[in-house]
Amino acid sequence: MRVLLTTDGSENSNNVLRFGAQFSGLSDQLITVLTVIRAESEREQGKAALLGASQLLTPMVSNIRTKMRLGQLTDEIVNEAKEGRYELIVMGIQPKRKPVRQLLKSPSILNVVEKAPCSVLIVKGPYRSIRKILLCDSGVEDSSLPGKFAVRYADLSEHEEDITILHVMSQISAGPGISGRHLRADAEDLMQEKTPEAKVLERNIAILNQPLIHPHPKVRHGFVVDEILEEAQAGDYDLVIIGAHRKEGWRGILLDDLARKIILQIDRSILVVL
């Protein structure tokens, strides 16, 4: 997998590098570390950031390349991702109490995600080893998120991973024929009654049932954003995964209002899969 890590040399940025290095997997594929400077006067600062990143990653990653680009931060990240044909961008979000210029602010995060040619991992908070994952399933039969995760990311870790496949049943989006009882049922109840939602969950479990991966379903009821945020905190997950979609004829990612709210409000690292 071609991975692009971003850094500015700060401690927060180092957390981005440590977290992102986990996606280098057990292979020796090339990992690129990018720093962006706004002016030539910042070139020495950029060199120092890249040197620090290389020293930090060397014990974890065997094949590292560093790059420096001059320009606007979000534009240069997207341009590098396109030119290098990367499969994953890893970046951090600016902390509220300890502002760091180079780490992205919330609107810029969305700008990168929407323009990126690939999936984007947004690292929030301190470094965490990825052991517990919350995969937010749309519940529709043709959802490709579990399959994409299984193909691209499932075998990247040498550790066992516990994956909760979350489906939120919202009364607002419930289709005709959905009973009130089903809107209150948990995953086990739905599977016993062989509901359409249960069939999707069972299919996703089968897709993710691989060595070192322990998938299990969970159903929550309420507003989608609220339930995902609450589950992420209650389960203390190391990583939350959501899907994104391209609009036909559009080169970027089309984020709906739910995805935007989740990305901005979630208090832990989140992978937006394209």
DRENPA-3360 file (N, C-alpha, C; in nm, 2 decimals, always signed):
BEGIN
1 = MRVLLTTD = +0.08/-0.12/+0.00/+0.00/+0.00/+0.00/+0.09/+0.12/+0.00 ~ +0.06/+0.22/-0.09/+0.13/+0.34/-0.09/+0.07/+0.44/+0.01 ~ +0.15/+0.48/+0.11/+0.10/+0.56/+0.22/+0.17/+0.69/+0.22 ~ +0.10/+0.80/+0.24/+0.15/+0.93/+0.25/+0.13/+0.99/+0.39 ~ +0.24/+1.01/+0.47/+0.23/+1.06/+0.60/+0.26/+1.21/+0.60 ~ +0.20/+1.29/+0.68/+0.23/+1.43/+0.68/+0.28/+1.47/+0.82 ~ +0.38/+1.57/+0.82/+0.44/+1.61/+0.94/+0.48/+1.76/+0.94 ~ +0.49/+1.82/+1.06/+0.55/+1.95/+1.07/+0.66/+1.95/+1.18;
9 = GSENSNNV = +0.69/+1.83/+1.23/+0.79/+1.82/+1.33/+0.75/+1.84/+1.47 ~ +0.62/+1.87/+1.50/+0.56/+1.89/+1.63/+0.54/+1.75/+1.70 ~ +0.52/+1.75/+1.83/+0.49/+1.63/+1.90/+0.35/+1.57/+1.85 ~ +0.26/+1.66/+1.83/+0.13/+1.61/+1.78/+0.15/+1.54/+1.64 ~ +0.23/+1.60/+1.56/+0.26/+1.54/+1.43/+0.33/+1.41/+1.44 ~ +0.41/+1.40/+1.55/+0.48/+1.27/+1.57/+0.37/+1.16/+1.60 ~ +0.27/+1.20/+1.67/+0.16/+1.10/+1.69/+0.10/+1.05/+1.56 ~ +0.09/+1.15/+1.46/+0.04/+1.11/+1.33/+0.13/+1.01/+1.27;
17 = LRFGAQFS = +0.26/+1.03/+1.28/+0.36/+0.93/+1.22/+0.35/+0.80/+1.28 ~ +0.34/+0.79/+1.42/+0.34/+0.67/+1.49/+0.21/+0.59/+1.45 ~ +0.10/+0.66/+1.45/-0.03/+0.60/+1.42/-0.03/+0.55/+1.27 ~ +0.01/+0.63/+1.18/+0.01/+0.60/+1.04/+0.11/+0.49/+1.01 ~ +0.22/+0.47/+1.08/+0.31/+0.37/+1.06/+0.25/+0.23/+1.07 ~ +0.14/+0.22/+1.15/+0.08/+0.09/+1.17/+0.02/+0.04/+1.04 ~ -0.01/+0.14/+0.94/-0.07/+0.10/+0.82/+0.04/+0.06/+0.71 ~ +0.16/+0.06/+0.76/+0.27/+0.01/+0.67/+0.27/-0.14/+0.66;
25 = GLSDQLIT = +0.20/-0.20/+0.76/+0.18/-0.35/+0.77/+0.31/-0.42/+0.79 ~ +0.31/-0.54/+0.75/+0.43/-0.63/+0.77/+0.52/-0.63/+0.64 ~ +0.49/-0.54/+0.54/+0.56/-0.54/+0.42/+0.67/-0.44/+0.43 ~ +0.75/-0.43/+0.32/+0.86/-0.33/+0.31/+0.83/-0.23/+0.20 ~ +0.70/-0.20/+0.18/+0.66/-0.11/+0.08/+0.70/+0.03/+0.13 ~ +0.72/+0.12/+0.03/+0.77/+0.25/+0.05/+0.67/+0.34/+0.12 ~ +0.71/+0.41/+0.23/+0.63/+0.51/+0.30/+0.69/+0.65/+0.27 ~ +0.60/+0.74/+0.23/+0.65/+0.88/+0.20/+0.60/+0.97/+0.31;
33 = VLTVIRAE = +0.70/+1.05/+0.36/+0.67/+1.15/+0.46/+0.68/+1.29/+0.40 ~ +0.57/+1.36/+0.41/+0.56/+1.50/+0.34/+0.55/+1.61/+0.45 ~ +0.63/+1.71/+0.42/+0.61/+1.84/+0.49/+0.59/+1.95/+0.39 ~ +0.50/+2.05/+0.43/+0.47/+2.16/+0.34/+0.52/+2.29/+0.40 ~ +0.59/+2.37/+0.33/+0.64/+2.50/+0.37/+0.57/+2.61/+0.29 ~ +0.54/+2.72/+0.36/+0.47/+2.83/+0.29/+0.57/+2.93/+0.22 ~ +0.69/+2.93/+0.26/+0.79/+3.02/+0.20/+0.93/+2.96/+0.21 ~ +1.02/+3.01/+0.13/+1.16/+2.95/+0.13/+1.23/+2.97/+0.26;
41 = SEREQGKA = +1.18/+3.07/+0.33/+1.24/+3.10/+0.46/+1.22/+2.99/+0.56 ~ +1.12/+2.90/+0.53/+1.09/+2.79/+0.62/+1.16/+2.66/+0.58 ~ +1.24/+2.66/+0.48/+1.30/+2.54/+0.43/+1.38/+2.46/+0.53 ~ +1.46/+2.53/+0.61/+1.54/+2.47/+0.72/+1.45/+2.40/+0.82 ~ +1.35/+2.47/+0.85/+1.25/+2.41/+0.95/+1.19/+2.29/+0.89 ~ +1.16/+2.29/+0.76/+1.10/+2.17/+0.69/+1.20/+2.06/+0.69 ~ +1.33/+2.09/+0.67/+1.43/+1.98/+0.67/+1.44/+1.92/+0.81 ~ +1.43/+2.00/+0.91/+1.44/+1.95/+1.05/+1.32/+1.86/+1.08;
49 = ALLGASQL = +1.21/+1.89/+1.03/+1.09/+1.81/+1.05/+1.10/+1.68/+0.98 ~ +1.15/+1.68/+0.86/+1.17/+1.55/+0.79/+1.27/+1.46/+0.85 ~ +1.38/+1.52/+0.90/+1.49/+1.45/+0.96/+1.43/+1.38/+1.09 ~ +1.36/+1.46/+1.17/+1.30/+1.40/+1.29/+1.20/+1.29/+1.26 ~ +1.12/+1.31/+1.15/+1.03/+1.20/+1.11/+1.10/+1.07/+1.07 ~ +1.21/+1.09/+1.00/+1.29/+0.97/+0.96/+1.35/+0.90/+1.08 ~ +1.40/+0.97/+1.17/+1.46/+0.91/+1.29/+1.35/+0.84/+1.37 ~ +1.23/+0.90/+1.38/+1.12/+0.84/+1.46/+1.07/+0.71/+1.39;
57 = LTPMVSNI = +1.06/+0.71/+1.26/+1.00/+0.60/+1.19/+1.09/+0.48/+1.16 ~ +1.22/+0.51/+1.15/+1.32/+0.41/+1.11/+1.30/+0.28/+1.19 ~ +1.28/+0.28/+1.32/+1.26/+0.15/+1.39/+1.13/+0.08/+1.35 ~ +1.04/+0.15/+1.29/+0.91/+0.09/+1.26/+0.89/+0.06/+1.12 ~ +0.95/+0.13/+1.03/+0.93/+0.12/+0.89/+1.06/+0.11/+0.82 ~ +1.07/+0.01/+0.73/+1.20/-0.02/+0.67/+1.24/+0.06/+0.54 ~ +1.13/+0.12/+0.48/+1.16/+0.19/+0.35/+1.09/+0.33/+0.36 ~ +1.16/+0.43/+0.38/+1.11/+0.57/+0.40/+1.16/+0.66/+0.30;
65 = RTKMRLGQ = +1.08/+0.75/+0.24/+1.12/+0.86/+0.16/+1.06/+0.98/+0.21 ~ +1.13/+1.09/+0.21/+1.08/+1.22/+0.25/+1.07/+1.32/+0.14 ~ +0.97/+1.41/+0.15/+0.95/+1.51/+0.04/+0.91/+1.64/+0.11 ~ +0.95/+1.75/+0.04/+0.91/+1.88/+0.09/+0.84/+1.95/-0.03 ~ +0.73/+2.02/+0.00/+0.66/+2.09/-0.11/+0.64/+2.24/-0.06 ~ +0.64/+2.33/-0.15/+0.62/+2.47/-0.12/+0.48/+2.51/-0.17 ~ +0.40/+2.57/-0.08/+0.27/+2.62/-0.12/+0.17/+2.61/-0.01 ~ +0.04/+2.61/-0.05/-0.07/+2.61/+0.05/-0.08/+2.46/+0.10;
73 = LTDEIVNE = -0.10/+2.45/+0.23/-0.09/+2.31/+0.29/-0.19/+2.21/+0.24 ~ -0.31/+2.24/+0.24/-0.41/+2.14/+0.19/-0.39/+2.11/+0.04 ~ -0.37/+2.22/-0.04/-0.35/+2.20/-0.18/-0.23/+2.10/-0.21 ~ -0.12/+2.12/-0.14/+0.00/+2.05/-0.17/-0.01/+1.90/-0.12 ~ -0.09/+1.88/-0.01/-0.12/+1.74/+0.03/-0.19/+1.67/-0.08 ~ -0.30/+1.73/-0.13/-0.38/+1.67/-0.23/-0.30/+1.65/-0.36 ~ -0.22/+1.75/-0.40/-0.14/+1.74/-0.52/-0.04/+1.63/-0.51 ~ +0.02/+1.61/-0.40/+0.12/+1.51/-0.38/+0.05/+1.37/-0.39;
81 = AKEGRYEL = -0.07/+1.36/-0.33/-0.14/+1.24/-0.33/-0.18/+1.20/-0.47 ~ -0.22/+1.29/-0.55/-0.26/+1.26/-0.69/-0.14/+1.22/-0.77 ~ -0.03/+1.30/-0.76/+0.09/+1.28/-0.84/+0.16/+1.14/-0.80 ~ +0.16/+1.11/-0.68/+0.22/+0.99/-0.63/+0.13/+0.87/-0.63 ~ +0.01/+0.89/-0.67/-0.09/+0.77/-0.68/-0.09/+0.70/-0.54 ~ -0.11/+0.77/-0.43/-0.11/+0.71/-0.30/-0.25/+0.65/-0.28 ~ -0.25/+0.55/-0.19/-0.37/+0.48/-0.15/-0.43/+0.52/-0.02 ~ -0.34/+0.60/+0.06/-0.39/+0.64/+0.19/-0.31/+0.77/+0.23;
89 = IVMGIQPK = -0.38/+0.87/+0.27/-0.32/+0.99/+0.33/-0.34/+0.99/+0.48 ~ -0.24/+1.02/+0.56/-0.25/+1.02/+0.70/-0.21/+1.16/+0.75 ~ -0.30/+1.22/+0.82/-0.28/+1.36/+0.86/-0.34/+1.38/+1.00 ~ -0.31/+1.49/+1.07/-0.36/+1.52/+1.20/-0.45/+1.64/+1.20 ~ -0.52/+1.65/+1.31/-0.61/+1.76/+1.33/-0.56/+1.85/+1.44 ~ -0.56/+1.98/+1.42/-0.51/+2.07/+1.51/-0.58/+2.06/+1.65 ~ -0.50/+2.04/+1.76/-0.56/+2.04/+1.89/-0.61/+2.17/+1.93 ~ -0.72/+2.18/+2.02/-0.78/+2.30/+2.05/-0.69/+2.38/+2.15;
97 = RKPVRQLL = -0.63/+2.31/+2.24/-0.55/+2.39/+2.35/-0.41/+2.41/+2.31 ~ -0.35/+2.34/+2.22/-0.21/+2.36/+2.18/-0.20/+2.37/+2.03 ~ -0.24/+2.49/+1.98/-0.24/+2.51/+1.84/-0.10/+2.49/+1.78 ~ -0.10/+2.42/+1.66/+0.02/+2.40/+1.59/-0.01/+2.44/+1.44 ~ +0.07/+2.53/+1.39/+0.03/+2.59/+1.26/+0.01/+2.49/+1.15 ~ +0.10/+2.39/+1.14/+0.11/+2.31/+1.03/+0.00/+2.20/+1.03 ~ -0.05/+2.16/+1.15/-0.15/+2.06/+1.16/-0.28/+2.13/+1.11 ~ -0.37/+2.05/+1.05/-0.48/+2.10/+0.98/-0.60/+2.14/+1.07;
105 = KSPSILNV = -0.66/+2.25/+1.05/-0.78/+2.29/+1.12/-0.90/+2.22/+1.06 ~ -1.01/+2.22/+1.13/-1.12/+2.14/+1.09/-1.17/+2.17/+0.94 ~ -1.20/+2.29/+0.90/-1.24/+2.31/+0.76/-1.14/+2.26/+0.66 ~ -1.01/+2.27/+0.69/-0.91/+2.23/+0.60/-0.91/+2.07/+0.59 ~ -0.94/+2.01/+0.71/-0.95/+1.86/+0.71/-1.06/+1.82/+0.60 ~ -1.17/+1.88/+0.61/-1.28/+1.85/+0.52/-1.24/+1.88/+0.37 ~ -1.16/+1.99/+0.35/-1.12/+2.02/+0.22/-1.03/+1.91/+0.16 ~ -0.94/+1.86/+0.24/-0.85/+1.76/+0.20/-0.93/+1.63/+0.17;
113 = VEKAPCSV = -1.02/+1.59/+0.26/-1.09/+1.47/+0.24/-1.18/+1.47/+0.11 ~ -1.24/+1.59/+0.09/-1.33/+1.60/-0.03/-1.25/+1.60/-0.16 ~ -1.12/+1.65/-0.16/-1.05/+1.66/-0.28/-0.95/+1.54/-0.30 ~ -0.93/+1.46/-0.20/-0.83/+1.36/-0.20/-0.87/+1.25/-0.30 ~ -0.77/+1.19/-0.37/-0.79/+1.08/-0.46/-0.80/+0.94/-0.40 ~ -0.79/+0.94/-0.27/-0.78/+0.81/-0.19/-0.84/+0.83/-0.06 ~ -0.83/+0.72/+0.02/-0.88/+0.72/+0.16/-0.79/+0.81/+0.24 ~ -0.85/+0.87/+0.35/-0.78/+0.96/+0.44/-0.80/+0.92/+0.58;
121 = LIVKGPYR = -0.69/+0.91/+0.65/-0.69/+0.88/+0.80/-0.66/+1.00/+0.87 ~ -0.75/+1.04/+0.96/-0.74/+1.17/+1.04/-0.70/+1.12/+1.18 ~ -0.58/+1.15/+1.22/-0.54/+1.11/+1.36/-0.57/+1.22/+1.46 ~ -0.64/+1.18/+1.57/-0.68/+1.27/+1.67/-0.63/+1.21/+1.81 ~ -0.58/+1.30/+1.89/-0.54/+1.25/+2.02/-0.40/+1.18/+2.03 ~ -0.37/+1.13/+2.14/-0.24/+1.06/+2.16/-0.24/+0.93/+2.08 ~ -0.11/+0.88/+2.06/-0.09/+0.75/+1.99/-0.17/+0.64/+2.06 ~ -0.23/+0.55/+1.98/-0.29/+0.43/+2.02/-0.26/+0.32/+1.93;
129 = SIRKILLC = -0.23/+0.20/+1.98/-0.21/+0.09/+1.90/-0.35/+0.04/+1.86 ~ -0.37/+0.01/+1.73/-0.50/-0.03/+1.67/-0.54/-0.17/+1.71 ~ -0.62/-0.19/+1.81/-0.67/-0.32/+1.85/-0.82/-0.33/+1.84 ~ -0.89/-0.21/+1.87/-1.04/-0.21/+1.87/-1.08/-0.11/+1.76 ~ -1.16/-0.16/+1.67/-1.21/-0.08/+1.56/-1.36/-0.08/+1.55 ~ -1.41/+0.04/+1.53/-1.56/+0.06/+1.51/-1.58/+0.09/+1.36 ~ -1.64/-0.01/+1.29/-1.67/+0.01/+1.15/-1.82/+0.04/+1.13 ~ -1.85/+0.16/+1.08/-1.98/+0.21/+1.08/-2.05/+0.17/+0.94;
137 = DSGVEDSS = -2.13/+0.07/+0.95/-2.19/+0.02/+0.83/-2.32/+0.09/+0.80 ~ -2.34/+0.11/+0.67/-2.46/+0.19/+0.63/-2.59/+0.10/+0.64 ~ -2.57/-0.03/+0.64/-2.69/-0.12/+0.65/-2.75/-0.15/+0.52 ~ -2.70/-0.10/+0.41/-2.75/-0.13/+0.28/-2.68/-0.25/+0.21 ~ -2.76/-0.32/+0.13/-2.71/-0.44/+0.08/-2.58/-0.43/-0.01 ~ -2.57/-0.32/-0.08/-2.46/-0.30/-0.17/-2.35/-0.22/-0.11 ~ -2.34/-0.20/+0.02/-2.24/-0.13/+0.09/-2.10/-0.20/+0.06 ~ -2.00/-0.12/+0.02/-1.87/-0.18/-0.01/-1.77/-0.16/+0.10;
145 = LPGKFAVR = -1.81/-0.09/+0.20/-1.71/-0.05/+0.31/-1.64/-0.18/+0.37 ~ -1.71/-0.28/+0.41/-1.65/-0.39/+0.47/-1.55/-0.46/+0.38 ~ -1.59/-0.47/+0.25/-1.51/-0.54/+0.15/-1.38/-0.46/+0.12 ~ -1.39/-0.33/+0.12/-1.28/-0.24/+0.10/-1.18/-0.25/+0.21 ~ -1.24/-0.25/+0.33/-1.15/-0.27/+0.45/-1.08/-0.40/+0.45 ~ -1.15/-0.51/+0.42/-1.09/-0.64/+0.42/-0.98/-0.65/+0.32 ~ -1.00/-0.59/+0.20/-0.89/-0.60/+0.09/-0.77/-0.52/+0.12 ~ -0.80/-0.40/+0.17/-0.69/-0.30/+0.19/-0.62/-0.30/+0.32;
153 = YADLSEHE = -0.69/-0.32/+0.43/-0.64/-0.29/+0.56/-0.64/-0.40/+0.66 ~ -0.71/-0.51/+0.63/-0.73/-0.61/+0.73/-0.60/-0.69/+0.77 ~ -0.51/-0.70/+0.68/-0.39/-0.78/+0.70/-0.27/-0.69/+0.73 ~ -0.29/-0.56/+0.76/-0.18/-0.47/+0.78/-0.12/-0.48/+0.92 ~ -0.19/-0.54/+1.01/-0.14/-0.55/+1.15/-0.10/-0.69/+1.19 ~ +0.00/-0.70/+1.27/+0.04/-0.83/+1.32/-0.03/-0.87/+1.45 ~ -0.11/-0.78/+1.50/-0.19/-0.80/+1.62/-0.33/-0.84/+1.59 ~ -0.40/-0.90/+1.68/-0.54/-0.93/+1.67/-0.62/-0.81/+1.68;
161 = EDITILHV = -0.72/-0.80/+1.60/-0.81/-0.68/+1.60/-0.95/-0.72/+1.63 ~ -1.02/-0.65/+1.72/-1.16/-0.67/+1.74/-1.24/-0.56/+1.67 ~ -1.32/-0.60/+1.58/-1.40/-0.51/+1.49/-1.55/-0.52/+1.52 ~ -1.60/-0.41/+1.57/-1.75/-0.40/+1.59/-1.81/-0.34/+1.46 ~ -1.90/-0.41/+1.40/-1.97/-0.36/+1.28/-2.10/-0.29/+1.33 ~ -2.11/-0.16/+1.33/-2.22/-0.09/+1.39/-2.32/-0.05/+1.28 ~ -2.44/-0.08/+1.31/-2.55/-0.03/+1.22/-2.65/+0.04/+1.31 ~ -2.68/+0.17/+1.27/-2.77/+0.25/+1.35/-2.91/+0.25/+1.28;
169 = MSQISAGP = -3.01/+0.21/+1.35/-3.15/+0.20/+1.30/-3.21/+0.33/+1.35 ~ -3.24/+0.42/+1.25/-3.30/+0.55/+1.27/-3.44/+0.55/+1.23 ~ -3.53/+0.59/+1.31/-3.67/+0.59/+1.27/-3.70/+0.69/+1.16 ~ -3.61/+0.79/+1.15/-3.63/+0.89/+1.04/-3.60/+0.82/+0.90 ~ -3.50/+0.73/+0.90/-3.47/+0.67/+0.77/-3.53/+0.54/+0.75 ~ -3.61/+0.49/+0.84/-3.67/+0.36/+0.83/-3.76/+0.35/+0.71 ~ -3.75/+0.25/+0.63/-3.84/+0.23/+0.51/-3.97/+0.17/+0.55 ~ -4.06/+0.16/+0.45/-4.19/+0.10/+0.48/-4.18/-0.05/+0.52;
177 = GISGRHLR = -4.26/-0.09/+0.61/-4.26/-0.23/+0.65/-4.17/-0.26/+0.77 ~ -4.10/-0.15/+0.81/-4.01/-0.17/+0.93/-4.09/-0.15/+1.05 ~ -4.11/-0.25/+1.13/-4.19/-0.24/+1.25/-4.12/-0.17/+1.36 ~ -4.20/-0.12/+1.46/-4.15/-0.05/+1.57/-4.06/-0.14/+1.66 ~ -4.10/-0.27/+1.66/-4.02/-0.37/+1.74/-3.88/-0.38/+1.68 ~ -3.87/-0.38/+1.55/-3.74/-0.39/+1.48/-3.65/-0.27/+1.51 ~ -3.72/-0.15/+1.53/-3.65/-0.03/+1.55/-3.59/-0.03/+1.70 ~ -3.63/-0.13/+1.78/-3.58/-0.14/+1.91/-3.50/-0.26/+1.94;
185 = ADAEDLMQ = -3.48/-0.35/+1.83/-3.42/-0.47/+1.85/-3.27/-0.46/+1.85 ~ -3.20/-0.55/+1.91/-3.05/-0.55/+1.90/-3.01/-0.65/+1.79 ~ -2.88/-0.66/+1.77/-2.83/-0.74/+1.66/-2.87/-0.89/+1.66 ~ -2.87/-0.94/+1.78/-2.91/-1.08/+1.80/-3.06/-1.10/+1.76 ~ -3.14/-1.01/+1.81/-3.28/-1.02/+1.77/-3.31/-1.01/+1.62 ~ -3.24/-0.92/+1.56/-3.26/-0.90/+1.42/-3.21/-1.03/+1.34 ~ -3.11/-1.09/+1.38/-3.05/-1.21/+1.32/-3.15/-1.33/+1.34 ~ -3.21/-1.34/+1.45/-3.30/-1.45/+1.48/-3.42/-1.43/+1.39;
193 = EKTPEAKV = -3.46/-1.31/+1.36/-3.58/-1.29/+1.28/-3.55/-1.28/+1.13 ~ -3.42/-1.29/+1.10/-3.37/-1.28/+0.96/-3.42/-1.16/+0.88 ~ -3.41/-1.05/+0.95/-3.45/-0.92/+0.88/-3.35/-0.88/+0.77 ~ -3.38/-0.79/+0.68/-3.29/-0.75/+0.58/-3.16/-0.69/+0.64 ~ -3.17/-0.62/+0.75/-3.06/-0.56/+0.82/-2.97/-0.67/+0.87 ~ -3.03/-0.78/+0.92/-2.95/-0.89/+0.97/-2.87/-0.96/+0.86 ~ -2.93/-0.97/+0.75/-2.86/-1.04/+0.63/-2.74/-0.96/+0.59 ~ -2.75/-0.82/+0.60/-2.64/-0.74/+0.56/-2.53/-0.76/+0.67;
201 = LERNIAIL = -2.57/-0.76/+0.80/-2.47/-0.77/+0.90/-2.40/-0.91/+0.89 ~ -2.47/-1.01/+0.86/-2.41/-1.15/+0.85/-2.32/-1.15/+0.73 ~ -2.35/-1.09/+0.62/-2.26/-1.08/+0.51/-2.13/-1.01/+0.54 ~ -2.14/-0.90/+0.62/-2.03/-0.82/+0.65/-1.94/-0.90/+0.75 ~ -2.00/-0.97/+0.84/-1.92/-1.06/+0.93/-1.84/-1.16/+0.86 ~ -1.90/-1.22/+0.76/-1.84/-1.32/+0.68/-1.72/-1.26/+0.60 ~ -1.74/-1.14/+0.55/-1.63/-1.07/+0.47/-1.51/-1.05/+0.56 ~ -1.54/-1.01/+0.69/-1.43/-0.97/+0.78/-1.37/-1.08/+0.86;
209 = NQPLIHPH = -1.43/-1.20/+0.85/-1.39/-1.31/+0.93/-1.26/-1.37/+0.87 ~ -1.15/-1.31/+0.91/-1.02/-1.35/+0.86/-0.92/-1.37/+0.98 ~ -0.81/-1.43/+0.96/-0.71/-1.45/+1.07/-0.68/-1.32/+1.14 ~ -0.67/-1.33/+1.27/-0.64/-1.22/+1.36/-0.75/-1.11/+1.37 ~ -0.86/-1.14/+1.30/-0.97/-1.04/+1.30/-1.10/-1.11/+1.37 ~ -1.15/-1.04/+1.46/-1.27/-1.09/+1.53/-1.39/-0.99/+1.52 ~ -1.47/-1.01/+1.41/-1.58/-0.92/+1.39/-1.71/-0.96/+1.46 ~ -1.78/-0.86/+1.51/-1.91/-0.89/+1.57/-2.00/-0.77/+1.54;
217 = PKVRHGFV = -2.13/-0.80/+1.53/-2.23/-0.69/+1.50/-2.28/-0.62/+1.62 ~ -2.32/-0.50/+1.60/-2.39/-0.42/+1.71/-2.49/-0.33/+1.64 ~ -2.61/-0.32/+1.70/-2.71/-0.23/+1.65/-2.75/-0.13/+1.76 ~ -2.75/+0.00/+1.72/-2.80/+0.10/+1.81/-2.92/+0.17/+1.74 ~ -3.00/+0.24/+1.83/-3.12/+0.31/+1.78/-3.12/+0.45/+1.81 ~ -3.14/+0.54/+1.71/-3.15/+0.68/+1.74/-3.10/+0.76/+1.62 ~ -3.05/+0.88/+1.64/-2.99/+0.96/+1.54/-2.85/+0.91/+1.51 ~ -2.82/+0.89/+1.38/-2.70/+0.83/+1.33/-2.57/+0.89/+1.39;
225 = VDEILEEA = -2.56/+1.02/+1.38/-2.44/+1.08/+1.43/-2.42/+1.07/+1.58 ~ -2.53/+1.09/+1.65/-2.53/+1.08/+1.80/-2.49/+0.94/+1.84 ~ -2.55/+0.84/+1.78/-2.52/+0.70/+1.82/-2.38/+0.66/+1.78 ~ -2.32/+0.70/+1.67/-2.19/+0.67/+1.64/-2.09/+0.73/+1.73 ~ -2.11/+0.86/+1.77/-2.03/+0.93/+1.86/-2.03/+0.87/+2.00 ~ -2.15/+0.83/+2.04/-2.17/+0.77/+2.18/-2.10/+0.63/+2.18 ~ -2.12/+0.55/+2.07/-2.06/+0.42/+2.07/-1.91/+0.43/+2.07 ~ -1.85/+0.52/+1.99/-1.71/+0.54/+1.99/-1.65/+0.57/+2.12;
233 = QAGDYDLV = -1.72/+0.65/+2.20/-1.67/+0.68/+2.34/-1.69/+0.56/+2.43 ~ -1.81/+0.51/+2.43/-1.85/+0.40/+2.52/-1.76/+0.28/+2.50 ~ -1.73/+0.25/+2.38/-1.64/+0.13/+2.35/-1.49/+0.16/+2.35 ~ -1.46/+0.29/+2.37/-1.32/+0.33/+2.37/-1.24/+0.27/+2.26 ~ -1.29/+0.29/+2.14/-1.22/+0.23/+2.02/-1.10/+0.31/+1.98 ~ -1.00/+0.24/+1.92/-0.88/+0.30/+1.88/-0.89/+0.37/+1.74 ~ -0.99/+0.32/+1.66/-1.01/+0.37/+1.53/-1.16/+0.36/+1.49 ~ -1.21/+0.46/+1.43/-1.35/+0.46/+1.37/-1.33/+0.47/+1.22;
241 = IIGAHRKE = -1.42/+0.39/+1.15/-1.41/+0.38/+1.01/-1.55/+0.41/+0.95 ~ -1.55/+0.51/+0.85/-1.67/+0.54/+0.78/-1.64/+0.54/+0.63 ~ -1.74/+0.53/+0.55/-1.73/+0.53/+0.41/-1.76/+0.67/+0.35 ~ -1.70/+0.69/+0.23/-1.73/+0.82/+0.16/-1.76/+0.78/+0.01 ~ -1.83/+0.87/-0.06/-1.87/+0.83/-0.20/-1.83/+0.94/-0.29 ~ -1.80/+0.90/-0.42/-1.78/+1.00/-0.52/-1.91/+1.03/-0.59 ~ -1.93/+1.16/-0.62/-2.04/+1.20/-0.70/-2.01/+1.18/-0.85 ~ -2.10/+1.12/-0.93/-2.07/+1.10/-1.07/-2.03/+1.22/-1.14;
249 = GWRGILLD = -1.92/+1.21/-1.21/-1.87/+1.33/-1.28/-1.79/+1.43/-1.19 ~ -1.77/+1.39/-1.07/-1.69/+1.48/-0.97/-1.57/+1.40/-0.93 ~ -1.45/+1.47/-0.93/-1.33/+1.41/-0.90/-1.30/+1.39/-0.76 ~ -1.37/+1.46/-0.67/-1.34/+1.46/-0.53/-1.45/+1.37/-0.46 ~ -1.44/+1.37/-0.33/-1.53/+1.29/-0.25/-1.65/+1.38/-0.21 ~ -1.77/+1.32/-0.23/-1.89/+1.39/-0.18/-1.92/+1.35/-0.04 ~ -1.90/+1.44/+0.05/-1.94/+1.41/+0.19/-2.08/+1.46/+0.22 ~ -2.16/+1.37/+0.27/-2.29/+1.42/+0.31/-2.28/+1.48/+0.45;
257 = DLARKIIL = -2.39/+1.54/+0.50/-2.39/+1.61/+0.62/-2.36/+1.52/+0.74 ~ -2.40/+1.40/+0.74/-2.37/+1.30/+0.85/-2.22/+1.28/+0.86 ~ -2.16/+1.25/+0.74/-2.01/+1.23/+0.74/-1.93/+1.35/+0.79 ~ -1.97/+1.46/+0.75/-1.90/+1.59/+0.79/-1.91/+1.60/+0.94 ~ -2.03/+1.58/+1.00/-2.05/+1.60/+1.14/-1.97/+1.49/+1.22 ~ -1.96/+1.37/+1.17/-1.89/+1.26/+1.24/-1.74/+1.30/+1.24 ~ -1.69/+1.34/+1.12/-1.54/+1.37/+1.11/-1.50/+1.48/+1.21 ~ -1.59/+1.59/+1.21/-1.55/+1.70/+1.30/-1.58/+1.68/+1.45;
265 = QIDRSILV = -1.68/+1.60/+1.48/-1.71/+1.58/+1.62/-1.65/+1.46/+1.69 ~ -1.61/+1.36/+1.61/-1.55/+1.24/+1.67/-1.42/+1.28/+1.75 ~ -1.40/+1.22/+1.87/-1.29/+1.25/+1.96/-1.17/+1.16/+1.94 ~ -1.17/+1.08/+1.84/-1.06/+0.98/+1.82/-1.03/+0.97/+1.67 ~ -0.93/+0.89/+1.64/-0.89/+0.88/+1.50/-0.99/+0.82/+1.41 ~ -1.01/+0.87/+1.29/-1.11/+0.82/+1.20/-1.05/+0.80/+1.06 ~ -1.09/+0.69/+1.00/-1.05/+0.65/+0.87/-1.17/+0.67/+0.77 ~ -1.15/+0.76/+0.67/-1.26/+0.78/+0.57/-1.22/+0.70/+0.45;
273 = VL = -1.29/+0.60/+0.42/-1.26/+0.50/+0.32/-1.33/+0.54/+0.19 ~ -1.25/+0.56/+0.08/-1.30/+0.59/-0.05/-1.30/+0.46/-0.13;
% end
